[in-house]
Amino acid sequence: MAFVITIVGLDTVGSSIGLAIRQTAADIQIVGHDRDSALAKNAHKSGSVDRTEWNLPKACEGADLVLLSTRLAEMKTTLAAIADDLKHGCVVTDTASLKAPVLQWAREFLPDTVHFVGGHPILDKTHIDLSSPQADLFLDSVYCLTPGTETSPEALQTVSDLAEAIGAKPYFLDAAEHDGLIAATE
């Protein structure tokens, strides 16, 4: 049976992750969800996802990995909305630029049977085109991973493997360190 990844948020980052995964892994099914039907349609048409699902909880049902590529302002409500529909052992990650609040919301809403690993691909926005999805968007970029203290090694390995599969270099740090570095650079 295929490994199922659900990408919630099919903007340039989410769709590019789907395209990059598609180039590196054969036995993976990618389900996409976005409230913007035009983004969902474009992601399916470009091959970023195998299919789209308009209902967020249904999109996450049965997924082995759920990747949240939404704005930070939407992260809390998204985690709350999907919590009851995640299968036992599912790994959830995100691409938000701040980690401490997302880790807190994951602890608050996700059941103990689900694993969360914070993620943040660092893109050099001065040298790349973010106007459309690209399979090589993450090539040689740093992909920050911020696990919680309760994160299983297997879940961390799953998200690290994802980062490597899309061409990025995993970089492990805690949420406070990540957020401090991001604040200093922005």
N, C-alpha and C positions, 0 to 999 in steps of 0.2 A: 504494500500500500504506500502511496506517495506521502511524503512529508508535506504538510499543509501550512502555508504561511499566509496570514491575513495582514494586509497593509491598510491601515486606517489613515486616510489622508493622502490623496493622490496628486499632490502638488509636484513641483519639480523634484524635490528630494525623494518623496515617496515613490513616484513613478520611476525615477532613476535607479532606486534600489531594486525595484522589480525588474527593470531591464538588465541590470548587472547580474542579478541572481539567475535570470533566464539564460544568460550566456555561460554561466559556470556550472549549473546543476541541471541534470536531466529529469530526475525523478522527484520533482517538487511541483506542487500545485499552488498557484498564487491567486488568492481571492482579494479583491479590492473593494474598498468602501470610501465614498466621499459624499458629503451632503450636496456638493455641487455636481449635478448630473453631467454637465459638460466635461468636467475633469474626469469623472468616472468613465464616460464614453471614450474620451481621448486615451486614457490609460489602457483600456481594453483594445482599442484600435491599434495602438502602438506596440502592443505585445507586452506591456509592463505587467499585466495581470491576465490570468486565464479567463476569469469571469468577474463580474462585479455584483455586489449585493446592496440594494438600497437600504435594507434594514440592518442597522449596526450590530445588535446582538446576534442576529442570524449570521452575519458575515464572520463573526468570531467563533461560532459553534464549531467544534471539531478541530479547530486550529491547533497545531503543535507549537507555533510561534506567532505572536501578534505583535506587529510593529506599529507604534503610534507615531505618525508623522503629522501631528496637528500643532496648532499654535499653543503656547503655554496656557493661555487663557481658557482653552477648551479641554485641557488635559484632565482636570479634576472631574468634570462631568462625564468625560469619555470613560475614564476608569470606573466610575460609579455605574455607568450604563452597561458596561460589558461584564462586570464582576460575576454575576450569576450565570453567565452563559459560557464561561471558559471551562474547558475540560480539565480533569485531574492531570497535573503534570505540565500543563501549558506554561510556556515561557513568554513573558510580556516584556517588551523593551520600548524605548521611545527615542526621539531625535531632538528633544527640547534643549534649548540653550542653557537652562538652569536645572540643576539636578536635585538640590535639597527639597524644594517643594514637591517635586514629582515623586521622589522616594517616600515622602511623608504621605502623599495621597495614595500611593500604591499600598503602603502598610495599612492605611485606613480602610480602603475599599476592597482590595483583592483578598480572596480566601487563602487560607494556609496551604491549600493544595496547588496553588499557582505560584510560580517563581517570577520575580521582577529583577531586571538588570537595567539600570539607567544607561542610556547611550547618547552620544552627541558627536556626529561627524563634523569635523572642523574643516570648513571649506574656505579656500583663499578666494574670496569674492572679487578681488581685484584682477584675478587672472583666469576666471572661468565665466562661462555664459550660463546664467541661471534662468534664461528665458524659456528653455524647453528641456525636457528630460533627456539624459544622455547615459548610456551604459558605462561610460568611463569617467563619470563625474567624480567618483571617490578615489580614483587611481592615485596611489601614493599619498593619500591624505591621512591625517591622524583621526582615529575614531575612538573618542574617550568612552571608557566603560566605568561606571560607578556602581558597583554592587553594594547592596546593603549587607549588614553583618550576618543576616540570616540566609543570604543567597547561597544556593547549593553550587558546588563546583561544576556540576553537569550543566546547570543553567548558564553559568558564566561562560563555560566552554561553547555552548550553543551560540551565544551572542558574539563571542570572539570569532568563532568560525564564520558567522555571517559577515562580520566586518572584513575578514580576510577574503571571503568569497567575492566581495564587491570591489576588492583591490585596495582596501584601506589597511592601515597598520593599527591594531588595537593598542590602546594606552590605558593602563589601569590606574585609577586614583579615587580618592573618596570624594563624596559630593561637595563638602565644604571647600576642599582644595580646588576642585574643578570650578566651582562658582566664583571663588576668589580670583583664579587665573582669568576667567572670562571677564569679570568686572574690570580687572586691571588692563586687559587688552582692548576693551571697548570703551 
